[in-house]
Amino acid sequence: MEKKLSISLLVLLIFFLFTGWLFYQNRNRPLITRITDNYWAYNFINQTAKITDLIFLHYTFYPDKLDNYQLFIKGSDLEKLEKELPSNPEKQSIMTQFTAQAPAVLVDPSGTEHKVEVRFRGDLAVHWAERKKSWRILLKNNDTFNSLNSFDLIIPEDQGLVLEHLANFRAKKLNLYSPDSWFANLKLNQSSQGIYYFTERLDEDFFIRRNLIGTLFGEKDQLDPWNVNIYQDAKYWRTYPEDPHNPDFKYLKELLEMINNPQSTSEEIFQLIDKDSFLNWQVHSLLMASLHQDQSHNSRLFFNHQSQKFELIPWDTGNRTSVSEDINLSYNPLAIRLLADPQVKAERNQRLKTYLDNPDNQVEDLAYFNQAVDLLKIALIKDTNKFHPTIKYLLDLKQYRLWMGQHFDNLKHQL
């Protein structure tokens, strides 16, 4: 009887592995995308396919390399947070604002307790519709952790697993401002939540910690329609913290007017945009094949009071659901406007060539990627709360590693 059961289980696992492989290989075909675009169908497929996680059951006994955090929230306070969530995520897949917060206690890896306020975070349903949710942590009473008074815990699949972490590393190499990030395990009220991507928030305190004075601008949280071109008007932008009367809005309005005026020159625009920052930001976007900082989302402009110019900050670039291998693809109005100048494009291309021609860069980037994968792999396999089956994550990581080398060659070829 036991032998028949083992054989049946093995056949079932092989069936799901083969089906999953076919599904993965054909994921961009119209029939498959119609299924994956349906929240309930996609969720059912994922949950059913998780039977293949039995293959990795022995990893339960392996120690992982990540630090452990604990979050304690009273049951009544947790219920208050959950009541704010949409009852039907398929009909409301975008959450534009979370208002409910709850007191909690965060225990860091050293065992130190921190009084905090917590709330869910993330616009899209992937962050809050499942059992594992993304969190925002706000420390109270002027307390800090790693010099931070707030940070986010994000489900790693939303950040390309390790690609956003790699994006932060590359940004620092290009002298661009970027948040600190790391990976760790989280327990909520003694129940394991699995692995999270911990990241410093991009807000006013981010710049204070770097001894910078100025104003950070980004798109408003509530935009209608969702894909409005925010470069058309300053009314689509907000400051961090939000202040509609911030005097630096006059510089943003001036910049947007120049972007939308066909008579303005790149030299005039660079009177308000730091040229080094723009060119390095463009190189960074191309290295990450990122289309995510587009006309509507994830644009972050910091108006530096010292230079009286805007600096561009890479933000949310590691998502692999929307990428480009073309160095001339148009997706961001500011980039389109400035790269229309052949001299600016030539300077951008030269900076990209300098990065690609330095053999140390590819070695360093791949080593950083591999180090991150090695650090989180076991914890990722052991995470029973993750949305997809384990094998998908391992295939994605393998694909990302192959892409890194191929993308370097692709960019060199285009230059």
N, C-alpha and C positions, 0 to 999 in steps of 0.2 A: 504493500500500500504506500509506504513512504517513498519507495523507488518510483512508483507511478506518479506520485505527487511532485517529486523533484523533476522528473522528465517533463511533466505538464508545465511546471513553472519555468523550466528552461526554454521550452517551445514558446511560451507566452512572452518571455523576455526577448527572445530572438525576433518574434513577430513585431513587437513594439519597437525594437531597435531598427529593424529594417523599414518599418512604416515611418518612423521618425526621420531616418536618413533620407527616404524619398521625399518626405514633407519638407525637410530642410533644403534639399537640392533644388526643389521646385518652388521655393517660397515666394518667388517674384512672379509666378504665373497668375493670370487673371482669376482662375478658379480658386487658387489657394488664397489670394489676397481678399477675395470676397468672404472667405471663411474667417480669416484672421481679422478682418475689419469688424466682424460681429463679436461684441464683447463676450456674450454668453457662450457662443460656439468655441471661441478661442480659449476661454477659461476651462471649458469642459475638456477640450483636447489636452491642455496642459496638465490638468489634474489626472486625467487618465494615463497620460504618458509617464507620469511620475512613478509608475510601477517599475520602470527601468532603474530607478534609484536603488533598488535592491542589490544591483551589481556592486554598488559602492558601500554596502552596509558595513564592511569591515573597517572603513575609515572612522567609524564611530569611536574606535578604541585608539585612534592616533591622536597624539597631542598636536595642537596647532600653534602657530607662532604669533598670534595676535594678542594684544592687550584686551582685558575684559572690563566693561563698564556695567553698572547696574542703575536702573531707574525705578524708583518707588513712587507710585501714584495711588491715592485712595480710590477704591472702587467707584464711589459716587462721583469723584472728579473725572475719572476715566469715562464714565457713562456720559457726563456732561460734554466732553469732547466728542464722543462718538455720535451724539444726537445731532451735531452740526453737519455730519456727513450726509450727502445725498442718498436717498433710499434706492435709487436706480441709477447706477453710474453710467449705463449705456445712454440714457437720455440726458444726463448731465455729466459729461466726461471732463468738463473743465470747472475747476473751483477757483473763482477769482479772488476770494478773500476768506481767510480764517480769522474769526474774531474771538472764539472761545479759548481761554488759557486756563491752566490749572497748576496749583502748587505741587511741587514734587521734590524728591531728594535724589541727587545724582551722586553715585559713589564712583570715584575715578580709580584707575588701576593701583594707585598707592594705598587705597582704602580710605582716602579723605572724603568726607561727606560735604556736599555743596547744596545749599537751598536754591532751588531754581523754579522758574515758571516754564511750562512746556505747552506746545500746541502742535497740531499737525501742520505740515508744510507741503507745498507742491501744487501747481496748477492742474496737472493732469491726473486722471483716475488711477494711473499706475502707482501713484504715491500713497493713496489712501483707501482704495476700494477693496484691497485684499487684507489678509490677516496681518501681514508685515507692512508697516506704514513708515513714512518719512517724518522726522521730528525736527522741531526747532527748540533749542535749549537756550534759555535766558537766565544767566546767573543773577542772584539778588544780593542786596546789601554790599555793593561795590566789590563783591568777590570776583575772582578771575581763575581761569584754568588755562595753563600754557599762555598766559598773558591775554587770554580772550575772555570777554564778558558775555559772549554768545557764540554759538556755532550750530551747524546743521548736521543731522544724521540722515543720510540719503540712501535709499536702496541702490546698491551698486550697479544693477542692470540699467538704471536710468542714466548712468554716467559712463556708459560704454565699459563697464567693469573697471578697467584700469586706465582707460584712454584719457579721461579727464585729469586723472592724477599725472599722467605723462604730459598732458597739455600744460599743466602748472609748472612742471619741470622745464619744459622747453621755453615757456614764457620768461622764466627767470634767466635762462641763458641768453635770451634776446633783450634783456634789460626792460622787460615789461612787468608791470605790477600784476601779481597773481596771488590768490589765497593759498595759505598753507593747507595741506590735506594729508589724511592718513586713513588707515583701515583698522577696525576693531570690532569685537563682538559686543553685543548688548543683551542684557537680561532685563525684562520688564516684570516687576513684582515676582522675581525669582524664576520667571518663565523665559527660556531662551528665545530670543528674536533673531539670532543668527548674525551674519556679518553686515556691517554698515560702512559706507564711505563718509568719514567725518571731514567736514570742511569749514574753514573760516568763512564768515559771511563777508560779503562785499557791501560795506556800509560806511557811515561816517567814522566809526572807530577804526576801521581798516586803515584809513589814511592817517589818523592820529597816531596809531602805533608806528607808522613809518615817518613820523615827523613832517607830514605834508598838510598844507592848509589849502582848502578849496571846496568845490561842490561837485558831488557825484550826480550825474543824470542817467536816467534809464526810462524805458517805456512804462506807462501807467499800468497798474495791475488790471484794471477793467477797461478793455478796449472793445469797441463795437463798430465795425465788425472785428473779428479776432485777428485778421491779417491786414489791418489798416497800415498804410505807409506812414510811419511815425516821422519820417523826414520831411513830410509836407508841412507840418505845423508844430509849433512848440506846445500847443495845447495837449498833444499826445504824450508829453514827457512829464516826469516827476523828478523831484530831488530826493536824496536820502540823507537825513530824514525828510519827509514830505513837507514842503513849504512852498505854496503857490506864489508867495510874495518874495521869494529869494531874489536878490538883486542880480545874481548871475544869469537869470533867465534872459536878460537883455543880450548877453553874449551868445547864448544858444539861439535866440531868434535871429541874430545877425548872421550866425553861421548857416542856419537853415535857409535864409534868404539867398545867401551866396551859392549854396548847393543847388537851389532851384532856379537861379538866374543864369541862363545860357551865356550871358555876356561876361560873367565873372571868370577870372583866370585862376589857375591852380596857385599862382604866387599869392593872390589875394586870399584864397582860402587858407593857405599856410600861414597867413598872419594870425589866424585863430586856431589852427590845428598844428600841434607839434609834429614836424615832418618826420623826425626819427621814430617817434611813437607810431605814426601811421604806417610807415614803411615796414617796421618790424612787426607790427600787428598783422599786416598783410602777409608777410613771410610766415608768420605763425599760423594764420588761417590756412595757407596753402599746405604747410607741413602736416596739419591735422585734417586736410581735405574737408574743412568745415564750411557748411552752408548754414549753420545754425544761427549765426549772428547776421540775420537778414534784415529786410526792410521793416519788419514788425517786432522782432523779438531779440532779446539778449544783447542789445547795444548798450554799452556802458562808456560814457564820456566823463572824464574827470577834468573839471576846469581848475587848473593849478593857479593859485593866486600869485605865486612867485613869478612864473613865466608869463602869466596872463594868456595862456593857451590851453586848448583841450588836449588831453592825452587819452588814447584808446586803450581799453583794458579787455583782454580776452576773457570771455565769460560763457560758460556752458557750451564748450566746443567739442567735447568728446563723444557726443551722441553719434552713433553710426547708422541711424535709420535714414539719414539724409546727408549724403556726402558727394563730393565732386572730385574727379581726377583731372579736371580741366583748369589750367591756371588762368584762363581768361573768361570764365563763366561769370555772368552778371547776377548778383543777388543782393547787394547792399548799395543803396543810393550814394553814400559818401565815397565808397570805393569806385563805383562806376564813374562818378564825376571826376575824381582825381586821376584815375588811370586812363581817362580819355586823353590826357596829356602824354604824348609819346616819351617825353623826358622822364616823367614820374614813373611810368611803367618800366622804362629802361633801368632806372635806379632800383625799383622793386626787384626786377629780375636779377640784377647784379648782386643784391643782398642775398637773394635766395640761392644764387649760384655759389656765393662765398660759403654759405652754410652747408650746401650739398657737397662741395668740393673738399671740405675739411673731413678727412676720414674719421677723425675722432668723434665727430658729431653722431654719425650713424652707430658707431660702437657704443658711445655713451647712452644714446637713446634706447638702443636695444637692451643694454645692460640694465638700465633703469626699469624698463618694461619687465624684463625677466625677473628682476629682484622683487618687483611688486607682485607678480604672479606667484613666485615661490613663497612669498610671505602669506598670501591669502588663499592659496589653492585648497589646502586641507580644510580650512574653516569654511570655504565656499561649498565644498562637497558635503560637509557635515550639516550645513544650514538646511533644516527641514522646512523653513518658512519661505524660502525663495520661491518665486513665481513659476519659473520654468523647471523642467527636469534637469538633473545635473549634467547629463551628456550634452545638452545644448550649450551650457556655459563653457564646457571644456572645448567644444567645437568652435565656439566664438573666439575663445582665447587663442586657439591654434590659428584661426583665420586672421585674427588681428596681427599675430606675429608674422605671418607670411606677408600680409599687406604692408607692414612697415618697410620691409626690404624692397618689395615691388614698387611701392609708392616713391621711394627715393629714386629708383631707376626711371620711373615714369616722369617725374619732375625734371630730371636731368635731360631726358629725351626731348621734352617740350621746350627747354631752353636752348 
